[in-house]
Amino acid sequence: MNDDNDDEWLANAVGFGEEIPDDDVESFSLGHVDTKIEELRPHNISKGRTFSVTYNNFEELPCRIAPLPSPNFSCFGHEWRIELFPNGNGSIRVPSPNESGTRRPKRHKQPVAIFLVRVSEGKQTNIKYSIAIKSGDMKIISHRDDAEFGDDYIDSRWGESWFPCFRSDITERYLQRGALTIHVKMQIGEYIPKNPASSMMLNLFGNEDFSDVVFEVSEQQINSNNEDVDASKSSVQFHAHRLILQNHSPELAALCATSEGMTPIIIDDVKSEVFRLLLYYVYGGDISEEEFVANTEDLIKAADKYGVVNLKLEAEVWYVNDATIAIDNVIDLLQYAGAMNCALLKEAVMDFIVDNKEEVIKHLSFQDVPGDMYKDLLAAMTRHYETESGEDSDDDEDDVDGDEEGGEKGKLVFSRLRIRDLRQKLDEKGLDVDGSRDTLIAALMEHS
């Protein structure tokens, strides 16, 4: 077998093997490795934490079989770090030639190795974790359940002695602006019961026995020819609780304040199914993908009117994901995005305009679009230029919070960010995440 036949060798590799001799490992100073640790927001992981470990200038890392440790980070009362072997750690065991006709590759052809290491001393710790290399939609994931981190160096190191890729694979497919980002998700391995409060509140949804307010949703009846049926209406009642509405939908709570006792509050501008989904979300329920796709515009309108901001933003994500943007609907989508204050949808349309500028110039007039669209268009053009030129607009992003009163530098950096990033930054600060691009940037400037 040729040593360069990486794919065939990799397909026959079967796991861990002997450690490489100590004198075969070259030391490497951490000072030469440009790394960054960032704690991310957990994503539906009970008692979990998520960290990203970034190795900048990955291609410049030395071609040696030696660990490149990240800085330490704290989690669950212990100190941890990532150890990256960009050229493998020499511990791969492969079948003998009699078994598969393969033989061990050259050291520089070994798959990448990544370890999660507990640095601090202590008793054995049970941790569920996953390690992932990600770049856009590309990802390689290694996962181990219930890893026992012991009290000595060998027993405190867990991870994949090899990922199913080589250094060249990472260089070609998994770098972003020359940097390799490793995501580490950690969760305490012991069973932890869930807080029952959310399920208890959801159990109150539609409960007539303890409700103190009633909504009556009235709908016009439509026949098979899409015509009104003698102006007759059907109505559906929904029982709810003022206290819950006060904390999740101020507009519905305000309607409750005008109603005495259990006198029904009439809702005649929302479909009954859409109102049911809105109330279900207010009570902590999860709306399915199918329900979102079937009702996106109605959900956006209802959530916007009744102040259920998070539902509106989630429905907008599904709307953008499902929508087909084309020359013949660009103006309509821009007007809709402006009317409903859907910044994410407007951004998607702007990206389409920039990507198809020649066709847009030939066929469209923008006389009827909102006047504030031009700032969004300039932002889209800036992002497009930076992507095409490979220019890095993120270098100054970490310095924004330290810029006095936000400053012009902060405003410039914020103006380059996508809506999702602006919303996430506002959410991390506990601020309102709804509004136009200008509104979101102004809020970040005010609180930077």
N, C-alpha and C positions, 0 to 999 in steps of 0.2 A: 504493500500500500504506500502511496505517496504521502509524505508528511503534510503536503499542502491540501490534501483532501479533507478539509475540516468537517464538512457536513457528514461524511460517512463515518469519520471517527466519533463525532459527537453523538450520532445516533446509537453507537455501541457503548458509549460510556455508561457505567452502571453505578456510580456513587463515589463514596469516600474511599480513601486508601491510606497508605503510609504517609507520615509527615516527612517533609523534606529535611535533610540534615541541617542542624543549626548553622554550620559554617557555610551553608549554601544560601543563606538569607542575608541580603544586604540591608543594613539599616537605612532609614530615610528620615530626615528631620522634618517635623511637622511644619517648621517655618517655611519650607519650600512649597507647601500645599495651600492654595487659596481656597478656603472652604467657608460655607455659611450655614448656620443652623437656624431654622425657623419653625416655631410651633404653629400648626395650622388648626383651624376649627374642626372639632370632631364631627363626623358625619354619621349620625344614628348608631354610634358605637357606645353601648352602655359602659360607663366608667372608663372610657377609652381616651387615648391621646394620640394625636397624629403629628409627626415631625417631618420636615423636608430637610435633607442634607445635600447641599450643592457643592460639587467639586468644579470650580471654575478652571478654564483652560485645560480641559481634560486631555487634549492631544499633546500637551506639553509635559504631562506626567511621565516620570522615568519608566523605561521599559525594563523593569526588574521584578523578580518574584519577591515582593516585600509589601507589607501592609502599609497603607496610607490612612492613618486614623483621622477621624473627624474630631473637632472639639467635643468636649463632654457636654451632655445635657441631662437635666434632672427629670425623673419621672417615677412616680409611685415610691418616693422615698429613697431612690437609688440614683447613682450616677451611671450614665451609659455613653457609648460612642459607637460609631460605625467604623468598621475596618474594611477598606476597599483594596482588593488585589486586582488592579487593572490588567495584569498579565497572568492571572491565576496564582494559586498558592502552592502548586506542586503536589497536591494531595489527591489527585484524581487516580482512581483505579479503573483500568479497562480490562476487558476479557483478554486472556492469553491468546497468542496466535493460533493455537490449536482449536480454540473455541470460535473465533470470529475472523481470524486472519488480520486483525488490527494490531497495531502497536502504539505505544505511547508517543504523542507528538512532541515536537520540540517545545521547550519551556515557553517561548514567546507565542506559541500557538495554543496555549491552554485557555480554557474558558475563564471569563471573569469570575472572581469570588467575592462575596460580600458577607460580612458577619455583623451581627448585633452583639455587642460585648457589654456585660455589666462590669463597670470599673470599680465601684465601691465594694467593700467587704460586707458580709452579712450572711444570714441563713439562706437556705434555698428558697428561691422565689419562683412561683408558677406564673408564667406570662404567656398569653396568646398574642401572637404578633404576625405581621406580614411585612415583607420587603418588596418594593416594586421600583423598577426603572420605568420612567414614563417620559413620553414626548408626544404631545398631542393625543391622537387616537392610538398611538403605538405604545404597548406596554408589555413588560415581562414581569410576572409575579411569582415570587417564591413564598410559600406559606407553611408554617408549622403550628400545630395546635398544642397547647399545654406543654411548652418547653420549660424544663426545670433548670434554672440558672443556679449553679452551685457556688461554693465558697472558694474555689481555686480557679486559676486562670483558664485551664482547659475546660472545666465544667461550666464556666461562666460565658463561654463563647458559643453562640448559636447563629445559624444562617445557612446559606447555601455555599458549600465549598466550590460550587460552580453554578453559574447561571447558564441557561441554554443559548449563550451567545459569546462571541469573541470580542476582543478589544476593537477590532476593525468594524464589527457590526454596530457597536455603540457609536463609533466615530462617524459612520455613514448614516445612521438612522435615528439615534436617540439623543443627540445633542441639541441644545437650544442656545444659540449664540455662543457656542463653544463650551457650554457648561453641561455637566451631567447632574441630574437631580434624582436623588433616591428618596422615596417616600417610605416612612416607617410608621406603621400603625401598631399600637400596643394596648393591650387590655388585660386587666387582672384575670387570671385563669380560673379563679374560684367562682362558684355560683353566687350571683348577687341578685336577689329578687328585685323586680321592677317596682318603682313607685306606682301605687294603684290609683293615684289622684286623677291622671288623665283618662283612664278607662272608666273611673267612676263618673267623671263629668260627661263622657260620651254616653254613658248609660242613661243620663238625664235627657238625652235628645229624644224629642217626641213624647216624653213622659207627661201624661195628662194629670196624674195624681198630685204632683208637686208644682206644676206650672202656675204662673201668676200673670201670664199675658197670652193672648191669642192673635195670630195673624191670619187673615183671610185673603188668599190670593185669588183674584178674579181674572178669568181669561175669556176672551171672545171666542165663540165657537166658529170653526171654519169647516165648510163642507168640502167634498172631494174636488170641487172646481176652484178651490182656494178663495171662496167668497163667504162673506158673513152669513150666518144662519139667523135671520130675523133679529139681528142684534142681541141674541140671547147669549148669556154668559154662564160658565160653570165656575164653581169656587171650591177651593181646597183649604182646609184649616190646618194651621201648624201651631202647636203649643210650645211655649218657650219660657225662659226665666230672665227676669229683668236684670238680676245681678250679673249673670253671664254676659248679657248683651252690653251692659255698661262698660265692661272691660274689653270687649272685642269688636263692637260695632257702635260707635257713638251715635250714628244717625238713626239706627234702629232703636237705640235706647231713648233718643229724643222723641221718637214717635210714641214710645211707651209712656212717656211723661204726659202726653196729651190724652191718654186713654184711662178711663176709670174702671177699676175692677177687671172683669173678664170680657168687657165689651170688645168684640173683634176689631182689630186695626186693619183697614182695607189696603191691600197692595194690588194695584192694577197695572203696573208697568213692568212686571217681571213674570216670566213663565213659572208655573208652579214647580216644575222639576228643577229649574234653575234656582228658585228660592229655597227649595229643599236642600240642594247641594250647598248653597251659601250658608244656611243654618247648620248643616252637618259639619262644615269646615269650622265654623265658629265654635262648635262644641268639641273640636279636636279631631274630627274625622279626616281621613285621607281620601281624596277624590282620585278615582282611577284614571289611567291614561285615556281609556275609551270615553269616559264621561267628559274629560277635558276637551278632547278632540271634537266631540259632538256638540259642545256648548261653549266654545272658547269666546266668541264675540259676546254672547249673552252673559257669560260669567264675568268678563271684563267690565261690561256696562253695569251690571248689578253690584259687583264688588267696588267699583269706583263710586257709584252713587251712595252706597251704604257704608263706605269707609272701611271695608275689609281689605286692607292694603296688601297683605301677603298673598291673599287669594288672587287679587288682581295681577300681581307680578308673576305668580306661578302660571296663571292662565295665559298671560302674555308670552311666557317662554314657550308654551305649547303652541300658541298661535304662530309665533315666528318659526318654530320647528316644522309646522305642518303647512305653512303658507308657501305658495309658488309665486315668487316675485317675477314679473315680466313687464315688458314695455307698456303693454296695454292696461296694466293696473297700478303702475307706479304712483300716479297722481292720486288715485283713490286711496291707496294705502297711506300716503303721506298725509292726506286730509284726515283719514281715520285716526292715525297715530297722533296728529295734533289735537283732534277733538277729544280723544280719550287720554291724552297725556301719556302715551306709550313710548317711552324713550328707547327701549330696546328694539321695538319694531321700526322706529324711525332710523335707528342706527343701521339695521339690516337693509333698509331701503337705500340709505346713503351709500353703503358698501356696494350695492348693486349698481347704483348710478355711476360710481367711480370706476367700477370694473367694466361697465358697458357705456362709457362716456360718449363714444362716437355715435352709437345708435340712439342714445338719449338725446343728443344735440340735434340729430336729424329729425326725430319724430315728436318731441315733446315741447310743450310750452309750460313755464312754471308761474304763470300769472296768478293762478288761483291757490297756490300753496302757501302755508303760513310763512310770515316774514322771517321768523327766527331759524328757518331751516338752513340758512347759509353758514352759520357757525358750525352746525353739525356736518355740513358738507365739507367745510375746510378741515374739520377734525378727521373725517373719513379720508380725505386726500392726503393728510399728513401720515396717517397710519399706513396707507397704501404705499406712499413714497418710502417710508422707513422699511417696510417689508421688502420692497423691490431692491432697495439699495443695501439692505443688511445693516442699516444704522441701528444702534442700540439706544432706545429711548428710555431704558430702565435704569441707567447708571445713576441718575439723580433721584430716583424715586424714593430711596431709603432716606434721603436727606430732607424730604419735604416737611416732615413733622417738626424738624428742627429749624426750619426757615421762619424767621420772625414774622408773625401775623400772616402766615401763608406766603406772602411775598409774590413778586412776579415770577420767580423761579418755580414756586409751588403751583401757581396758576397754570404755567406752561406745561408742567408735568401732568397735572390733573387733566388738562385739555386733551392730552394724547391718550388717556386711558379709555378703555371700553366701558360701556354702561355697567356690565357685570362687575368690573373691578371697582368702579365708583360706588356701586351699591354695597359691595362687600366691605369697603373701607368705612362707609357710613354705618353699616350694621355693627361692625366691630366697635364703633364709638357709641353705639346705642342711639343713633340718630335716625330720623325719618328717611326711608330709602326710596320713596316715591317722588316723582317730579321729572322735569326736563333736565337735559344735560347741564344747562346753566344753573338750574336750581341745586342740583347735586354738587356741582363744583363750588358754588357759593357757600353751601353748608360745610363742605370740607375746609374751605379757606377760613371760614369763621372759627372752626374748632381745631385748627392745626397749630 
